[in-house]
Amino acid sequence: MKLLKNGKTKDVYALENGNYLLKLKDDATVNEDGNIDPGGNTVGASIEGLGKTSLRMTKYYFEKINAAGILTHYIKSDLEDTTMTVLPASQFGGKNGIEVICRLKAVGSFLRRYGDYCTEGQNLDYFVEVSLKDDERGDPMISKEALNLLGILNYDEYDDLVARTRQIVKIIHDDLADKGLTLYDIKLEFGKIDGKVALIDEFSGGVMRVYKDSEWIKPLELGEYY
């Protein structure tokens, strides 16, 4: 087993059979103010038990999404070892890849950018944005046209990505609603497996903002619902 990447919230290993092993950590990302933030680019907090909690959520949602017939990289997980085995996937955009953000309500960076035109918690109706995974440049947002122009995603791939994102997020939104919770926004990652668009990465309280009534639920607290 060979270490390929030491990431912010997980390490990636190559297995001898060609699959990958992801080892989830107890680390969480923070924003410029040092507060825990799913949109943050810096690891600034370690929360005991967060890795195992994140893996429980990851297993739960990937199994739901796989059951819905949506292609993902997920194979299996080991909760005791906080690892999951996944299929190899190529990233859009080369080494760093892209992130797909689906926004159901105005909060976070969307509110900071467009606060003159919206109010906190305003409905956004599954609005999808794409950003480049580039910490040095602050994960800049990128348009459909620029993605095509730069050879990262063509128009058909982009439309497929948006449709899959909304389908996946609807599954998660409805599941959270059954728990009495409200999904505000979520980050997803996609790649290609055998030439087909597939959901990759993980699910956790660190990649989504979930509220109960008007209160944000912190990542570890969210895990208690699973």
ABEGO torsion letter per residue (X at the ends): XBBABBBAABBBBBBAAGBBBBBBBABBBBBAAGBBBAABABBABBBBGAAAAAAAAAAAAAAAAAAAGBBBABABBBAAAGBBBBBBBBBBGEAAEBBBBBBABBBEAAAAAAAAABBBGBBAGGBBBBBBBBAAAGGBBBBAAAAAAAGABBAAAAAAAAAAAAAAAAAAAAAAAAAGBBBABBBBBBBBBGGBBBBBEBBBAAABBBBBEABBBBAAAAAAAX
